[in-house]
Amino acid sequence: MISLLINNQTYQIDADPEMPLLWAIRDLVELTGTKFGCGIAVCGACSVLIDGKRSYSCTYPVGDAMGKKITTIEGLTDKAGLAIQQAWIELQVPQCGYCQSGQIISATVLLKTKSDPTDADIDMAMQGNLCRCGTYQRIRAAIHRAAELIK
C-alpha cells in the first residue's frame, strides 16, 4: 500500500510504485481535473504541485510521491489559486479547456513567487504548458488580472 497526501487528504492506494502519479490521481483517487495530454512531460496538462513545485504527474512515479504534499487543481484553495480561477472565469480563458488545469497550476506557482509579473515573467513561467487552442493572450491577461485581485 502506498500512502499519498493529496489536497490535504490521505489516500491509501494499492499501486505499483513505478506507476505514474497521474493514474493514481485520476483512476485510483478519482480526482479527474488533472489531465493526460502527452505522457512524456511536454504539454503540461498533467501538472500538479508536489511540495509547492510544479511537477508533471504523467512521468512522476507514484512511489516517489510518498511523504510529499500533492496539490491538484481541485485543491487550489489558497489566495493565489482562487484569484487565478476567478480571473480565468472573468476573462473566459478556456476554449476547449483541456489544458487549463495545468495552466492554472503553473500560473498559481508564478503568482506565489512574483506578485506583479511582467509579460516576460509570465511567458517564462508558463513554458511547458501547451494550449492547442492558442489562448495564450487570454492566459496572460488572466494572470495579470489575478495579480490585481490578490492586491
VEXDOBA-482640 format. One record per atom (N, C-alpha, C, O): x, y, z; atom name. Coordinates in steps of 0.2 Angstrom, whole numbers, plus 5000, padded with zeros to 4 digits. Each point is the difference from the previous one (the first is absolute). Layout:
BEGIN
[rec [X Y Z] "CA"],
...
//
This chain:
BEGIN
[rec [5004 4994 5000] "N"],
[rec [4996 5006 5000] "CA"],
[rec [5004 5006 5000] "C"],
[rec [5006 5001 5003] "O"],
[rec [4992 5004 4993] "N"],
[rec [5004 5006 5000] "CA"],
[rec [4995 5006 5003] "C"],
[rec [4994 5000 4998] "O"],
[rec [5009 5004 5006] "N"],
[rec [4996 5005 5003] "CA"],
[rec [5002 5007 4997] "C"],
[rec [5006 5002 4999] "O"],
[rec [4989 5001 4998] "N"],
[rec [5001 5007 4997] "CA"],
[rec [4996 5005 5003] "C"],
[rec [4994 4999 5002] "O"],
[rec [5009 5007 4999] "N"],
[rec [4996 5006 5003] "CA"],
[rec [4999 5004 4994] "C"],
[rec [5004 5004 4997] "O"],
[rec [4989 4996 5001] "N"],
[rec [4998 5004 4994] "CA"],
[rec [4995 5005 5003] "C"],
[rec [4995 4998 5003] "O"],
[rec [5006 5008 4995] "N"],
[rec [4995 5006 5002] "CA"],
[rec [4998 4999 5008] "C"],
[rec [4994 5001 5002] "O"],
[rec [5011 4998 5002] "N"],
[rec [5000 4999 5007] "CA"],
[rec [4996 4995 5003] "C"],
[rec [4997 5000 5005] "O"],
[rec [5002 4995 4990] "N"],
[rec [4996 4994 5002] "CA"],
[rec [5005 4994 4999] "C"],
[rec [5003 4999 4995] "O"],
[rec [4997 4996 5010] "N"],
[rec [5004 4994 4999] "CA"],
[rec [4996 4994 4996] "C"],
[rec [4995 4999 5002] "O"],
[rec [5009 4999 4993] "N"],
[rec [4997 4994 4996] "CA"],
[rec [5004 4994 5001] "C"],
[rec [5006 5001 4999] "O"],
[rec [4992 4993 5002] "N"],
[rec [5003 4994 5000] "CA"],
[rec [4999 4997 4993] "C"],
[rec [4994 4998 4999] "O"],
[rec [5011 5000 4997] "N"],
[rec [4998 4997 4994] "CA"],
[rec [5005 4994 4999] "C"],
[rec [5005 5000 5002] "O"],
[rec [4992 4996 4994] "N"],
[rec [5004 4994 4998] "CA"],
[rec [5002 5000 4993] "C"],
[rec [4996 5000 4995] "O"],
[rec [5011 5002 5004] "N"],
[rec [5002 5002 4994] "CA"],
[rec [5008 4998 4999] "C"],
[rec [5003 5000 5005] "O"],
[rec [4999 4998 4989] "N"],
[rec [5007 4999 4999] "CA"],
[rec [5003 5007 5001] "C"],
[rec [4998 5005 4998] "O"],
[rec [5008 4995 5006] "N"],
[rec [5003 5006 5001] "CA"],
[rec [5003 5004 4994] "C"],
[rec [5001 5006 5000] "O"],
[rec [5000 4990 4995] "N"],
[rec [5002 5004 4993] "CA"],
[rec [4994 5002 4996] "C"],
[rec [5001 5004 4995] "O"],
[rec [4993 4995 5007] "N"],
[rec [4994 5003 4997] "CA"],
[rec [5000 5007 5000] "C"],
[rec [5002 5003 5005] "O"],
[rec [4997 5001 4989] "N"],
[rec [5000 5007 5000] "CA"],
[rec [4995 5003 5005] "C"],
[rec [4994 4997 5001] "O"],
[rec [5008 5008 5003] "N"],
[rec [4995 5003 5005] "CA"],
[rec [4994 5002 4996] "C"],
[rec [4994 5000 5004] "O"],
[rec [5006 5002 4990] "N"],
[rec [4994 5002 4997] "CA"],
[rec [4994 4995 5000] "C"],
[rec [4994 5002 5002] "O"],
[rec [5008 4992 4997] "N"],
[rec [4995 4994 5000] "CA"],
[rec [4997 4999 5007] "C"],
[rec [4995 4998 5001] "O"],
[rec [5010 5003 5004] "N"],
[rec [4997 4999 5007] "CA"],
[rec [4995 5005 5002] "C"],
[rec [4995 4999 5003] "O"],
[rec [5007 5008 4995] "N"],
[rec [4995 5005 5001] "CA"],
[rec [4994 4999 4996] "C"],
[rec [4994 5001 5003] "O"],
[rec [5006 4998 4991] "N"],
[rec [4994 4999 4996] "CA"],
[rec [4996 4994 5001] "C"],
[rec [4994 5000 5002] "O"],
[rec [5009 4994 4998] "N"],
[rec [4997 4994 5000] "CA"],
[rec [4999 4997 5007] "C"],
[rec [4995 4997 5001] "O"],
[rec [5009 5004 5003] "N"],
[rec [5000 4997 5007] "CA"],
[rec [4997 5005 5005] "C"],
[rec [4996 4997 5004] "O"],
[rec [5005 5009 4996] "N"],
[rec [4998 5005 5004] "CA"],
[rec [4993 5003 4997] "C"],
[rec [4996 5003 5004] "O"],
[rec [5004 4997 4990] "N"],
[rec [4994 5002 4996] "CA"],
[rec [4999 5008 5000] "C"],
[rec [4995 5003 5001] "O"],
[rec [5011 5000 4999] "N"],
[rec [5000 5008 4999] "CA"],
[rec [5002 5001 4993] "C"],
[rec [5006 4999 4998] "O"],
[rec [4989 5003 4998] "N"],
[rec [5001 5000 4992] "CA"],
[rec [5002 5006 4997] "C"],
[rec [5000 5001 4994] "O"],
[rec [5001 5004 5011] "N"],
[rec [5002 5007 4997] "CA"],
[rec [5007 5000 4997] "C"],
[rec [5001 5004 4995] "O"],
[rec [5003 4992 5007] "N"],
[rec [5007 4999 4997] "CA"],
[rec [4999 4996 4994] "C"],
[rec [4998 4994 5000] "O"],
[rec [5005 5008 4994] "N"],
[rec [4999 4997 4994] "CA"],
[rec [5006 4997 4997] "C"],
[rec [5005 5001 5002] "O"],
[rec [4994 4994 4994] "N"],
[rec [5005 4996 4996] "CA"],
[rec [5000 5004 4993] "C"],
[rec [4995 5000 4997] "O"],
[rec [5011 5002 5001] "N"],
[rec [5001 5003 4994] "CA"],
[rec [5005 4996 4996] "C"],
[rec [4998 4997 4994] "O"],
[rec [5008 5003 5007] "N"],
[rec [5005 4997 4996] "CA"],
[rec [5003 4994 5003] "C"],
[rec [5003 4996 4996] "O"],
[rec [4998 5003 5011] "N"],
[rec [5003 4995 5003] "CA"],
[rec [5008 5000 5000] "C"],
[rec [5003 4995 5002] "O"],
[rec [5000 5011 4996] "N"],
[rec [5007 5000 5000] "CA"],
[rec [5002 5007 5003] "C"],
[rec [5006 5002 4998] "O"],
[rec [4990 5001 5006] "N"],
[rec [5002 5006 5004] "CA"],
[rec [5002 5006 4995] "C"],
[rec [5005 5003 5001] "O"],
[rec [4991 4998 4994] "N"],
[rec [5001 5005 4995] "CA"],
[rec [4994 5005 5000] "C"],
[rec [5001 5006 4999] "O"],
[rec [4993 4992 5002] "N"],
[rec [4994 5005 4999] "CA"],
[rec [4998 5003 5006] "C"],
[rec [4997 5006 4999] "O"],
[rec [5004 4991 5007] "N"],
[rec [4998 5004 5006] "CA"],
[rec [4993 4998 5002] "C"],
[rec [4998 5003 5006] "O"],
[rec [4998 4994 4990] "N"],
[rec [4993 4999 5002] "CA"],
[rec [4999 4996 5007] "C"],
[rec [4995 5000 5004] "O"],
[rec [5011 4996 4998] "N"],
[rec [5000 4996 5006] "CA"],
[rec [5003 5003 5006] "C"],
[rec [5001 4997 5005] "O"],
[rec [5000 5010 4994] "N"],
[rec [5004 5003 5005] "CA"],
[rec [4996 5000 5007] "C"],
[rec [4994 5001 5000] "O"],
[rec [5010 4998 5005] "N"],
[rec [4997 5000 5007] "CA"],
[rec [5006 5003 5004] "C"],
[rec [5006 5001 4998] "O"],
[rec [4992 5001 5008] "N"],
[rec [5005 5003 5005] "CA"],
[rec [5003 4994 5004] "C"],
[rec [4996 4997 5003] "O"],
[rec [5010 5002 4998] "N"],
[rec [5003 4995 5004] "CA"],
[rec [5005 5004 5005] "C"],
[rec [5005 5003 4998] "O"],
[rec [4993 4998 5008] "N"],
[rec [5004 5004 5005] "CA"],
[rec [5000 5007 4997] "C"],
[rec [5006 5003 5001] "O"],
[rec [4989 5000 4996] "N"],
[rec [5000 5007 4998] "CA"],
[rec [5003 5001 4993] "C"],
[rec [5000 5006 4998] "O"],
[rec [5003 4989 4999] "N"],
[rec [5003 5001 4993] "CA"],
[rec [4996 4996 4995] "C"],
[rec [4998 4995 5001] "O"],
[rec [5002 5008 4993] "N"],
[rec [4996 4997 4995] "CA"],
[rec [5004 4994 4998] "C"],
[rec [5006 5000 4999] "O"],
[rec [4990 4995 5000] "N"],
[rec [5003 4993 4998] "CA"],
[rec [4995 4997 4994] "C"],
[rec [4994 5001 5001] "O"],
[rec [5009 4995 4995] "N"],
[rec [4996 4997 4995] "CA"],
[rec [4999 4993 5003] "C"],
[rec [5004 4996 5000] "O"],
[rec [4989 5003 5001] "N"],
[rec [4998 4994 5003] "CA"],
[rec [5000 4994 4996] "C"],
[rec [5000 4994 5002] "O"],
[rec [5000 5007 4991] "N"],
[rec [5000 4994 4995] "CA"],
[rec [5007 4996 5000] "C"],
[rec [5000 4995 4998] "O"],
[rec [5005 5008 5005] "N"],
[rec [5007 4997 5000] "CA"],
[rec [5002 4999 5007] "C"],
[rec [5006 4998 5001] "O"],
[rec [4991 5005 5004] "N"],
[rec [5002 5000 5007] "CA"],
[rec [4998 4993 5003] "C"],
[rec [4994 4999 5001] "O"],
[rec [5010 4997 5001] "N"],
[rec [4998 4993 5003] "CA"],
[rec [4996 5001 5007] "C"],
[rec [5003 5004 5004] "O"],
[rec [4992 4993 4997] "N"],
[rec [4996 5001 5005] "CA"],
[rec [5004 4998 5007] "C"],
[rec [4999 5003 5005] "O"],
[rec [5005 4992 4994] "N"],
[rec [5005 4998 5006] "CA"],
[rec [5004 5006 5003] "C"],
[rec [5001 5001 5006] "O"],
[rec [5001 5004 4989] "N"],
[rec [5004 5005 5002] "CA"],
[rec [4996 5006 5003] "C"],
[rec [5002 5005 5003] "O"],
[rec [4991 4994 4997] "N"],
[rec [4996 5005 5002] "CA"],
[rec [4998 4999 5008] "C"],
[rec [4997 5005 5003] "O"],
[rec [5005 4989 4999] "N"],
[rec [4998 4999 5007] "CA"],
[rec [5004 5005 5005] "C"],
[rec [5006 5001 4999] "O"],
[rec [4990 5001 5006] "N"],
[rec [5003 5005 5004] "CA"],
[rec [5000 5007 4998] "C"],
[rec [5003 5005 5003] "O"],
[rec [4995 4996 4991] "N"],
[rec [5000 5007 4997] "CA"],
[rec [4993 5003 5000] "C"],
[rec [4995 4996 5000] "O"],
[rec [5004 5011 5000] "N"],
[rec [4994 5003 4999] "CA"],
[rec [4998 5001 4993] "C"],
[rec [5003 5004 4997] "O"],
[rec [4991 4993 5001] "N"],
[rec [4998 5000 4993] "CA"],
[rec [4994 5005 5000] "C"],
[rec [4995 4999 5004] "O"],
[rec [5005 5005 4991] "N"],
[rec [4994 5005 4999] "CA"],
[rec [4998 4999 4993] "C"],
[rec [5004 5002 4995] "O"],
[rec [4990 4997 5004] "N"],
[rec [4997 5000 4993] "CA"],
[rec [4996 5006 4999] "C"],
[rec [4999 5004 5005] "O"],
[rec [4998 4997 4989] "N"],
[rec [4996 5005 4999] "CA"],
[rec [4994 5001 5005] "C"],
[rec [4998 5005 5002] "O"],
[rec [4999 4989 5000] "N"],
[rec [4995 5000 5005] "CA"],
[rec [5002 5002 5006] "C"],
[rec [4996 5003 5004] "O"],
[rec [5010 4998 4998] "N"],
[rec [5003 5002 5006] "CA"],
[rec [5003 5007 5001] "C"],
[rec [5002 5002 5005] "O"],
[rec [4997 5002 4989] "N"],
[rec [5002 5006 5000] "CA"],
[rec [4995 5005 5003] "C"],
[rec [4996 5003 4997] "O"],
[rec [5005 4997 5010] "N"],
[rec [4995 5004 5004] "CA"],
[rec [5003 5006 5004] "C"],
[rec [4997 5003 5004] "O"],
[rec [5010 4998 4994] "N"],
[rec [5003 5006 5004] "CA"],
[rec [4999 5006 4996] "C"],
[rec [4996 5000 4994] "O"],
[rec [5006 5006 5008] "N"],
[rec [4999 5006 4997] "CA"],
[rec [5002 5001 4993] "C"],
[rec [4996 5002 4996] "O"],
[rec [5010 4996 5002] "N"],
[rec [5002 5000 4993] "CA"],
[rec [4996 4995 4996] "C"],
[rec [4998 5002 4994] "O"],
[rec [5001 4992 5008] "N"],
[rec [4996 4995 4996] "CA"],
[rec [4993 5003 4999] "C"],
[rec [4997 4999 4994] "O"],
[rec [5000 5004 5011] "N"],
[rec [4993 5002 4999] "CA"],
[rec [5000 5006 4995] "C"],
[rec [4995 5001 4996] "O"],
[rec [5010 5004 5005] "N"],
[rec [5000 5006 4996] "CA"],
[rec [5001 4998 4992] "C"],
[rec [4997 5003 4996] "O"],
[rec [5007 4992 5003] "N"],
[rec [5001 4997 4993] "CA"],
[rec [4994 4998 4997] "C"],
[rec [4998 5001 4995] "O"],
[rec [4998 4994 5009] "N"],
[rec [4994 4997 4998] "CA"],
[rec [4995 5006 4998] "C"],
[rec [4996 4999 4995] "O"],
[rec [5003 5006 5010] "N"],
[rec [4996 5005 4999] "CA"],
[rec [5001 5004 4993] "C"],
[rec [4996 5001 4996] "O"],
[rec [5011 5001 5003] "N"],
[rec [5002 5003 4994] "CA"],
[rec [4998 4996 4994] "C"],
[rec [4998 5003 4995] "O"],
[rec [5004 4991 5005] "N"],
[rec [4998 4995 4995] "CA"],
[rec [4993 5000 4998] "C"],
[rec [4999 5001 4994] "O"],
[rec [4997 5000 5011] "N"],
[rec [4993 5000 4998] "CA"],
[rec [4998 5007 4997] "C"],
[rec [4996 5000 4995] "O"],
[rec [5006 5005 5009] "N"],
[rec [4998 5007 4998] "CA"],
[rec [5002 5001 4992] "C"],
[rec [4997 5003 4997] "O"],
[rec [5009 4995 5001] "N"],
[rec [5003 5001 4994] "CA"],
[rec [4998 4995 4995] "C"],
[rec [5003 5000 4994] "O"],
[rec [4994 4995 5008] "N"],
[rec [4998 4994 4996] "CA"],
[rec [5006 4997 4996] "C"],
[rec [5000 5000 4994] "O"],
[rec [5005 4998 5010] "N"],
[rec [5006 4998 4997] "CA"],
[rec [4999 4993 4996] "C"],
[rec [5002 5000 4994] "O"],
[rec [4995 4995 5009] "N"],
[rec [5000 4994 4996] "CA"],
[rec [4996 5000 4993] "C"],
[rec [4995 5004 5000] "O"],
[rec [5007 4993 4996] "N"],
[rec [4997 4998 4994] "CA"],
[rec [4997 4993 5000] "C"],
[rec [4994 4999 5002] "O"],
[rec [5010 4996 4997] "N"],
[rec [4998 4993 5001] "CA"],
[rec [5001 4999 5008] "C"],
[rec [4996 4996 5002] "O"],
[rec [5009 5007 5001] "N"],
[rec [5001 4999 5007] "CA"],
[rec [5004 4994 5002] "C"],
[rec [5002 4999 5006] "O"],
[rec [5000 4997 4989] "N"],
[rec [5004 4994 5002] "CA"],
[rec [5007 5001 5004] "C"],
[rec [5001 4997 5005] "O"],
[rec [5002 5008 4993] "N"],
[rec [5007 5002 5003] "CA"],
[rec [4999 5004 5006] "C"],
[rec [5005 5001 5003] "O"],
[rec [4990 5002 4998] "N"],
[rec [4999 5005 5005] "CA"],
[rec [5002 4998 5007] "C"],
[rec [5002 5005 5004] "O"],
[rec [4997 4989 4999] "N"],
[rec [5002 4999 5007] "CA"],
[rec [5007 5000 5000] "C"],
[rec [5003 5003 5005] "O"],
[rec [5001 4995 4990] "N"],
[rec [5007 5001 5001] "CA"],
[rec [5002 5007 4999] "C"],
[rec [5005 5002 5003] "O"],
[rec [4992 5002 4993] "N"],
[rec [5001 5007 4999] "CA"],
[rec [4999 5004 5007] "C"],
[rec [5004 5004 5002] "O"],
[rec [4991 4994 5001] "N"],
[rec [4998 5003 5007] "CA"],
[rec [5005 4998 5005] "C"],
[rec [5002 5005 5004] "O"],
[rec [5000 4989 4996] "N"],
[rec [5005 4998 5005] "CA"],
[rec [5007 5004 4999] "C"],
[rec [5002 5003 5005] "O"],
[rec [5000 4998 4989] "N"],
[rec [5006 5004 4998] "CA"],
[rec [4999 5007 5002] "C"],
[rec [5005 5003 5003] "O"],
[rec [4989 5000 4995] "N"],
[rec [4999 5007 5002] "CA"],
[rec [5000 5001 5007] "C"],
[rec [5002 5005 5003] "O"],
[rec [4995 4991 5001] "N"],
[rec [5000 5000 5007] "CA"],
[rec [5007 5000 5003] "C"],
[rec [5002 5004 5005] "O"],
[rec [5003 4992 4993] "N"],
[rec [5007 5000 5002] "CA"],
[rec [5003 5007 4999] "C"],
[rec [5003 5002 5004] "O"],
[rec [4996 5000 4990] "N"],
[rec [5002 5007 4998] "CA"],
[rec [4998 5005 5005] "C"],
[rec [5004 5004 5002] "O"],
[rec [4990 4997 4999] "N"],
[rec [4997 5005 5004] "CA"],
[rec [5003 4999 5008] "C"],
[rec [4999 5005 5003] "O"],
[rec [5002 4989 4999] "N"],
[rec [5003 4999 5006] "CA"],
[rec [5007 5003 5001] "C"],
[rec [5003 5001 5006] "O"],
[rec [5001 4999 4988] "N"],
[rec [5007 5002 5000] "CA"],
[rec [5000 5008 4998] "C"],
[rec [5005 5003 5002] "O"],
[rec [4991 4999 4994] "N"],
[rec [5000 5007 4997] "CA"],
[rec [4993 5003 5000] "C"],
[rec [4996 4998 4997] "O"],
[rec [5003 5007 5008] "N"],
[rec [4994 5002 5001] "CA"],
[rec [4997 5005 4994] "C"],
[rec [4994 5001 4999] "O"],
[rec [5011 5002 4997] "N"],
[rec [4998 5004 4994] "CA"],
[rec [5005 4998 4994] "C"],
[rec [5004 5004 4999] "O"],
[rec [4994 4990 4998] "N"],
[rec [5004 4998 4995] "CA"],
[rec [5000 5004 4994] "C"],
[rec [4995 5003 4998] "O"],
[rec [5010 4998 4998] "N"],
[rec [5000 5003 4993] "CA"],
[rec [4998 4995 4995] "C"],
[rec [5000 4994 5002] "O"],
[rec [4999 5008 4992] "N"],
[rec [4999 4995 4995] "CA"],
[rec [5005 4995 4999] "C"],
[rec [4999 4994 4999] "O"],
[rec [5007 5008 5001] "N"],
[rec [5006 4996 5000] "CA"],
[rec [5000 4995 5005] "C"],
[rec [5002 4994 4999] "O"],
[rec [4997 5008 5008] "N"],
[rec [4999 4995 5005] "CA"],
[rec [4995 4995 4999] "C"],
[rec [5001 4994 5001] "O"],
[rec [4993 5008 4996] "N"],
[rec [4995 4995 4999] "CA"],
[rec [5002 4995 4994] "C"],
[rec [4999 4994 5001] "O"],
[rec [5004 5009 4994] "N"],
[rec [5002 4996 4995] "CA"],
[rec [5005 4994 5002] "C"],
[rec [4999 4995 4998] "O"],
[rec [5005 5007 5006] "N"],
[rec [5005 4996 5003] "CA"],
[rec [4997 4994 5004] "C"],
[rec [5001 4995 5000] "O"],
[rec [4995 5008 5005] "N"],
[rec [4997 4995 5005] "CA"],
[rec [4995 4995 4996] "C"],
[rec [4999 4995 5003] "O"],
[rec [4998 5007 4992] "N"],
[rec [4995 4996 4997] "CA"],
[rec [5003 4995 4994] "C"],
[rec [4996 4997 4997] "O"],
[rec [5010 5004 5002] "N"],
[rec [5004 4995 4996] "CA"],
[rec [4998 4993 5002] "C"],
[rec [5001 4999 5006] "O"],
[rec [4998 4997 4990] "N"],
[rec [4999 4993 5002] "CA"],
[rec [4992 4998 5001] "C"],
[rec [4998 4995 5002] "O"],
[rec [4998 5010 4996] "N"],
[rec [4993 5000 5000] "CA"],
[rec [4998 5001 4993] "C"],
[rec [5000 5006 4998] "O"],
[rec [4997 4989 4998] "N"],
[rec [4998 5002 4993] "CA"],
[rec [4993 5000 5000] "C"],
[rec [4996 4997 5004] "O"],
[rec [5001 5008 4992] "N"],
[rec [4993 5001 4999] "CA"],
[rec [4999 4999 4992] "C"],
[rec [5002 5005 4997] "O"],
[rec [4995 4990 5002] "N"],
[rec [4999 4999 4992] "CA"],
[rec [4995 5005 4997] "C"],
[rec [4999 5000 4994] "O"],
[rec [4996 5003 5011] "N"],
[rec [4996 5005 4997] "CA"],
[rec [5003 5007 5000] "C"],
[rec [4997 5004 4996] "O"],
[rec [5009 4996 5006] "N"],
[rec [5003 5007 5000] "CA"],
[rec [4998 5005 5004] "C"],
[rec [4999 5006 4998] "O"],
[rec [4998 4993 5008] "N"],
[rec [4998 5005 5004] "CA"],
[rec [5005 5004 5004] "C"],
[rec [4999 5003 5006] "O"],
[rec [5007 4997 4992] "N"],
[rec [5006 5003 5004] "CA"],
[rec [4998 5007 5002] "C"],
[rec [5002 5002 5005] "O"],
[rec [4995 5002 4990] "N"],
[rec [4999 5007 5002] "CA"],
[rec [4995 5001 5006] "C"],
[rec [5001 5004 5004] "O"],
[rec [4994 4992 4996] "N"],
[rec [4995 5000 5005] "CA"],
[rec [5003 4997 5007] "C"],
[rec [4999 5003 5005] "O"],
[rec [5006 4992 4994] "N"],
[rec [5003 4998 5006] "CA"],
[rec [5004 5005 5003] "C"],
[rec [5000 5001 5006] "O"],
[rec [5004 5003 4990] "N"],
[rec [5004 5005 5002] "CA"],
[rec [4996 5006 5004] "C"],
[rec [5002 5002 5005] "O"],
[rec [4993 4999 4991] "N"],
[rec [4995 5006 5003] "CA"],
[rec [4997 4997 5007] "C"],
[rec [5000 5004 5005] "O"],
[rec [4998 4990 4995] "N"],
[rec [4998 4997 5007] "CA"],
[rec [5005 5000 5005] "C"],
[rec [4998 5001 5006] "O"],
[rec [5008 4998 4993] "N"],
[rec [5005 5000 5005] "CA"],
[rec [5001 5007 5003] "C"],
[rec [5001 5001 5006] "O"],
[rec [4999 5004 4989] "N"],
[rec [5000 5007 5002] "CA"],
[rec [4994 5002 5004] "C"],
[rec [5001 5003 5006] "O"],
[rec [4993 4995 4992] "N"],
[rec [4994 5001 5004] "CA"],
[rec [5001 4997 5007] "C"],
[rec [4998 5003 5005] "O"],
[rec [5004 4991 4995] "N"],
[rec [5000 4996 5007] "CA"],
[rec [5005 5004 5005] "C"],
[rec [4999 5000 5006] "O"],
[rec [5007 5002 4991] "N"],
[rec [5004 5004 5004] "CA"],
[rec [4997 5006 5003] "C"],
[rec [5001 5002 5006] "O"],
[rec [4995 5002 4990] "N"],
[rec [4996 5005 5002] "CA"],
[rec [4995 4998 5006] "C"],
[rec [4999 5004 5005] "O"],
[rec [4998 4990 4994] "N"],
[rec [4995 4998 5005] "CA"],
[rec [5003 4998 5007] "C"],
[rec [4997 5001 5005] "O"],
[rec [5009 4997 4994] "N"],
[rec [5004 4998 5006] "CA"],
[rec [5002 5007 5004] "C"],
[rec [5000 4999 5007] "O"],
[rec [5001 5006 4990] "N"],
[rec [5002 5006 5003] "CA"],
[rec [4995 5003 5004] "C"],
[rec [5000 5005 5003] "O"],
//
